[in-house]
Amino acid sequence: MLNDATCFEHIYIALGYTDLRSGIDRLVAIIKNDFDLDPYDKGSIFLFCGRRTDRIKAIVFEEDGIVLLYKRLADGKYQWPRTASEVQEITPQQYRWLMDGLSIEQKKVIKKTKPDSVI
């Protein structure tokens, strides 16, 4: 489920470190109080990563309750942004990069051009 984010309208990642011992109630409180977002927004996923960067937790609201997802990589680490503790909305492409072990901010990306700018 966490490898595909096409069903989500909004993808939020909690930058910095999150204590992954936290359960649903604590993570929902972080979403509400610290990030001023609605954890009950259907179509949104909220991602959290701990210090070890080899595991993440996600909060998703479904019509009948909240789902807590937990993923631990067998090998490798996530390239999680470690700026101040805040939240950032990312694109589905950035999400795929993150799940593939890449940074969400690629340094060398081929820029798309318009047909009239191609020689």
trRosetta pair geometry for C-beta under 8 A, 3 or more apart (Angstrom, degrees):
i j d omega theta_ij theta_ji phi_ij phi_ji
1 4 7.1 -88 -163 48 31 86
1 69 6.5 -123 87 -122 126 145
2 56 7.5 150 -161 79 152 121
2 58 6.3 170 -106 -6 111 149
2 69 6.0 162 -63 146 112 143
2 71 5.2 -90 34 -42 161 150
2 99 6.7 174 137 -116 86 123
3 99 5.5 143 -128 173 58 146
4 7 7.3 60 124 0 96 92
5 8 5.0 -49 -175 32 82 117
5 11 5.5 22 -176 -85 145 135
5 45 6.7 -117 -135 33 103 146
5 92 5.3 -169 87 -128 109 82
5 95 4.4 -27 18 130 154 158
5 96 7.5 -131 25 -54 109 70
6 92 6.5 57 -91 -138 56 140
7 43 7.9 -128 145 -131 67 65
8 11 5.5 93 111 -68 136 84
8 43 6.0 133 -150 179 52 55
8 44 6.4 82 -162 -126 103 20
8 45 4.7 -55 -116 -5 153 108
8 60 7.9 -101 -95 -120 116 111
8 92 7.9 157 67 -91 91 94
9 43 3.8 21 12 158 110 120
9 44 6.6 -50 63 -69 85 62
10 41 7.0 -1 43 117 134 134
10 43 6.5 78 16 121 82 85
10 44 4.2 -15 69 -110 106 89
10 45 7.4 180 93 27 62 58
10 89 6.0 -59 -162 -134 91 116
11 44 7.6 -176 -76 -154 28 62
11 45 5.5 -5 -118 61 67 98
11 47 7.3 15 -177 -8 85 116
11 89 6.6 112 72 -160 56 67
11 90 5.2 -60 98 64 109 81
11 91 7.5 29 47 137 123 3
11 92 6.9 132 -7 -81 143 52
11 94 7.8 177 91 76 135 100
11 95 5.1 -53 167 -73 168 130
12 31 8.0 106 94 -127 147 100
12 35 7.4 95 172 178 145 156
12 37 6.7 46 -83 -158 171 179
12 44 6.6 18 -1 -176 108 107
12 45 7.1 -175 32 90 71 50
12 46 4.9 -15 73 -111 108 69
12 47 6.9 179 93 21 53 74
12 87 5.1 3 -176 -177 113 115
12 88 7.0 153 -153 76 65 34
12 89 5.5 -40 -94 -94 71 64
12 90 7.6 145 -109 11 22 78
13 46 7.9 154 -94 -163 26 50
13 47 4.6 -26 -110 68 74 108
13 48 7.9 163 -158 -75 61 32
13 49 7.7 7 -166 -7 104 107
13 80 7.6 -158 175 -146 132 88
13 81 7.1 104 111 35 132 108
13 87 7.0 160 79 -153 37 66
13 88 5.7 -19 59 61 86 86
13 90 5.9 22 -2 -9 112 124
13 98 7.4 -156 -80 -120 150 166
13 104 7.7 -155 24 -52 156 159
14 18 5.4 56 101 -53 139 130
14 30 6.9 12 -109 141 146 133
14 35 7.4 -101 -103 -63 90 135
14 46 7.0 48 -34 177 98 92
14 47 6.7 -152 13 91 77 54
14 48 4.8 8 37 -104 129 73
14 49 7.4 -174 71 19 88 70
14 85 7.3 1 177 -157 92 73
14 86 7.8 -172 -152 102 58 23
14 87 5.6 -37 -101 -98 57 77
15 80 7.9 161 -137 164 52 88
15 81 4.9 -47 -129 100 98 106
15 82 7.0 156 178 -123 83 11
15 83 4.9 -18 164 59 139 84
15 84 6.7 48 103 76 123 44
15 85 6.6 -175 84 -126 78 27
15 86 5.4 4 41 59 117 65
15 87 6.9 -171 2 -97 85 21
15 88 5.7 61 -44 -5 112 110
16 81 7.9 -31 -35 110 43 73
16 82 5.9 79 -106 -155 44 51
16 83 6.5 -82 -56 79 83 41
16 84 6.2 -36 -55 153 129 19
16 85 4.2 -75 47 -84 156 64
16 86 7.5 90 -2 16 116 52
17 49 7.3 -83 -125 98 46 72
17 50 6.3 38 -159 -159 85 38
17 51 5.2 20 -132 -72 129 73
17 82 7.3 24 -41 -134 78 89
17 85 7.7 -58 47 -90 57 100
18 22 6.8 -75 164 25 98 134
18 27 7.8 56 179 -109 139 92
18 30 7.4 51 -131 -153 119 173
18 48 4.0 -58 59 -171 160 111
18 49 6.4 105 30 57 100 34
18 50 6.1 -84 72 -83 65 55
18 57 7.5 -109 101 42 134 111
19 22 5.3 100 91 -26 87 100
19 50 6.9 53 -133 -116 21 97
20 48 6.8 162 -95 119 79 112
20 49 7.8 -27 -67 -171 116 23
20 50 4.0 -65 -17 -58 117 124
20 55 6.4 70 -144 104 170 115
20 57 5.7 157 -137 -19 93 121
20 70 7.9 107 -173 -131 115 106
22 26 3.7 -117 -158 90 105 135
22 27 5.4 129 128 -51 120 81
22 30 7.6 37 166 -20 162 130
22 48 7.7 -55 63 132 124 164
22 57 7.7 -159 75 57 90 164
23 26 5.7 94 50 17 58 100
23 27 7.0 -121 110 -1 28 98
23 68 7.0 -45 -169 -104 63 165
24 27 6.1 -68 -146 43 26 106
24 28 6.0 25 160 -19 67 110
24 59 7.0 125 -136 -116 72 107
24 66 5.5 130 -159 103 126 130
24 68 4.9 -110 -78 -57 93 127
25 28 5.8 -56 -145 37 27 111
25 29 6.4 30 154 -21 62 107
26 29 5.6 -54 -150 35 31 114
26 30 6.6 35 150 -21 64 101
27 30 5.5 -46 -150 31 36 114
27 31 6.6 38 151 -19 64 102
27 39 7.9 126 121 -124 78 143
27 46 7.2 154 164 104 109 128
27 48 6.3 -115 -128 -19 116 151
27 57 6.7 -117 -92 118 153 131
27 59 5.2 178 127 -55 128 134
27 68 7.3 127 41 -115 147 107
28 31 5.6 -52 -151 35 34 114
28 32 6.3 28 154 -13 67 108
28 39 4.6 -153 -139 72 80 175
28 59 6.6 167 -74 -150 70 154
28 66 6.7 -50 -76 -124 126 168
29 32 5.8 -57 -142 43 31 107
29 33 5.5 -3 173 9 70 118
29 34 7.9 66 130 -6 65 94
30 33 6.7 -63 -119 52 19 88
30 34 4.8 -21 -162 25 62 126
30 35 6.7 48 145 -5 68 102
30 48 7.8 71 85 -91 154 134
31 34 7.4 -2 -48 51 9 86
31 35 5.4 -43 -149 47 40 122
31 37 5.3 -74 179 71 83 99
31 38 7.8 -12 143 116 112 8
31 39 4.1 99 94 -71 147 104
31 46 5.5 -50 -96 -118 125 169
31 59 6.7 -108 -43 72 144 152
31 87 7.9 74 -125 -81 63 150
32 35 7.6 61 24 53 9 79
32 36 7.5 32 177 -105 35 26
32 37 7.2 -104 -91 65 32 53
32 38 7.5 45 -101 -112 75 34
32 39 6.1 -62 -51 -10 85 109
33 36 7.7 -1 -176 -67 12 55
34 85 7.2 -54 180 141 136 109
34 87 7.8 124 113 -29 94 107
35 86 7.2 120 -107 -166 85 55
35 87 4.2 43 -128 -12 127 139
37 41 7.3 -72 166 1 92 134
37 44 7.7 -156 164 163 125 161
37 46 7.6 156 93 -91 141 126
37 87 6.7 -72 -16 82 136 168
38 41 4.4 101 92 -41 104 100
38 44 7.7 117 83 31 79 154
39 44 7.9 -133 -144 89 34 125
39 46 6.7 -50 -122 -8 84 147
39 59 6.1 -35 -154 135 109 137
39 61 6.3 130 144 -49 65 120
39 66 7.1 9 145 -112 113 129
40 61 4.9 131 -138 -120 42 164
40 66 7.8 -81 -96 -78 70 100
41 44 4.3 39 92 7 108 130
41 61 6.6 126 56 36 34 135
42 61 5.7 -99 -86 95 57 104
42 62 7.5 75 -122 -126 95 26
42 63 7.1 28 -104 -72 134 66
44 60 7.6 -177 92 -127 51 63
44 61 7.2 27 57 25 86 101
45 58 5.5 -8 -175 -170 103 117
45 59 7.3 155 -159 75 54 49
45 60 5.2 -17 -108 -88 81 93
46 58 6.5 149 76 -157 50 61
46 59 4.4 -10 57 53 107 99
46 60 7.7 -173 23 -66 71 49
46 87 7.8 -43 -139 -134 98 127
47 56 5.7 -7 -167 180 97 129
47 57 7.5 153 -154 83 50 45
47 58 5.1 -20 -98 -100 67 86
48 56 6.4 151 77 -163 48 75
48 57 4.8 -14 61 61 104 91
48 58 7.4 -178 19 -79 74 38
48 59 7.8 46 -8 -11 110 96
49 53 6.0 35 170 -114 123 59
49 55 7.4 152 -142 90 68 48
49 56 4.9 -36 -90 -104 77 87
49 57 8.0 -177 -76 22 35 67
49 78 5.9 -114 -125 73 144 142
49 80 4.4 -128 78 -110 162 158
50 53 7.2 -134 79 -51 60 37
50 55 6.2 7 28 72 113 94
50 56 7.9 -163 4 -96 74 42
52 55 6.5 29 78 21 114 93
52 77 7.6 -132 146 -122 63 109
53 77 4.3 49 112 -170 106 108
53 78 5.0 -136 -178 53 85 79
53 79 7.8 59 -175 -79 133 19
53 80 5.3 -148 -125 12 103 117
54 72 6.3 39 128 -160 88 72
54 73 4.7 -111 -169 45 80 103
54 76 7.1 145 -123 94 91 45
54 77 5.1 -67 -77 -105 74 71
54 78 7.2 173 -96 0 26 81
55 70 6.9 6 -177 -176 108 84
55 71 6.4 179 -149 93 64 50
55 72 4.1 -16 -99 -102 107 72
55 73 6.9 -140 -72 7 54 73
56 70 7.6 -179 91 -148 45 45
56 71 5.4 -1 54 56 84 95
56 78 6.5 54 -49 -28 117 158
57 68 6.5 -17 -168 -171 106 89
57 69 6.7 150 -161 81 52 56
57 70 5.3 -15 -104 -99 78 72
57 71 7.9 176 -83 20 33 67
58 68 7.5 152 77 -159 51 43
58 69 4.1 -9 55 57 101 109
58 70 7.9 -160 21 -66 71 33
58 71 7.7 26 -5 -1 107 105
59 66 6.2 -16 -163 -172 92 112
59 67 7.4 148 -156 77 42 56
59 68 6.3 -15 -100 -103 67 65
59 69 7.8 -153 -64 21 23 80
60 66 7.2 149 79 -160 41 62
60 67 4.6 -17 65 59 94 106
60 69 6.8 36 3 -12 111 114
61 65 7.7 -137 -148 129 64 25
61 66 5.5 -37 -102 -102 66 71
61 67 7.6 -177 -90 16 16 78
62 65 6.2 3 61 60 90 54
62 66 7.5 162 22 -101 72 20
62 67 5.9 55 -10 -23 111 111
73 76 5.2 -88 157 68 146 81
73 77 6.9 -165 52 -88 151 30
73 78 7.4 174 -28 -38 138 80
76 101 5.3 -55 169 -106 136 136
77 101 7.1 95 76 -137 43 96
78 98 6.3 25 -157 -177 105 81
78 101 6.6 -120 -111 -115 40 53
79 98 6.9 -130 59 -126 81 61
79 101 6.3 88 -14 174 96 47
79 102 5.9 -53 27 150 139 18
79 103 4.4 -88 132 -78 142 59
79 104 7.4 -172 98 -14 101 65
80 98 7.6 65 -92 -148 60 107
81 88 7.1 5 61 25 152 147
81 103 7.9 90 -69 -155 78 84
81 104 6.4 -53 -39 32 112 120
81 105 7.7 75 -86 -4 115 109
83 86 7.2 -36 104 34 103 101
90 94 3.9 -114 -180 89 112 134
90 95 5.7 141 107 -55 118 76
90 98 7.3 55 130 -21 166 137
90 104 5.7 -74 -130 -154 137 139
91 94 4.7 99 51 7 76 100
91 95 7.0 -131 98 -6 43 87
92 95 5.3 -51 -148 34 35 119
92 96 6.6 39 153 -21 66 99
93 96 5.8 -51 -152 32 33 111
93 97 6.6 35 149 -18 64 103
94 97 5.5 -50 -150 35 36 115
94 98 6.3 39 151 -22 66 104
94 104 4.2 46 -166 -153 106 95
94 105 8.0 15 -126 -57 113 46
95 98 5.6 -53 -149 35 31 113
95 99 6.3 25 155 -13 66 107
96 99 5.8 -57 -144 42 31 107
96 100 6.1 24 156 -14 65 112
97 100 5.8 -66 -148 43 28 107
97 102 4.1 -79 -175 79 85 114
97 103 6.8 -32 148 79 124 33
97 104 5.7 143 84 -105 124 46
97 106 6.7 -121 -130 -53 154 106
98 101 8.0 70 177 -47 28 12
98 102 6.9 -88 -70 66 25 66
98 104 5.4 5 -63 -72 101 94
102 106 7.0 6 159 -86 124 95
103 106 6.4 152 79 -78 94 48
103 107 7.8 42 68 -23 140 82
106 109 4.6 94 96 -57 122 104
113 117 4.8 -126 -175 79 109 116
113 118 5.6 123 113 -62 138 87
114 117 4.9 81 59 6 81 106
114 118 7.8 -147 90 -17 44 85
115 118 6.1 -53 -156 18 38 113
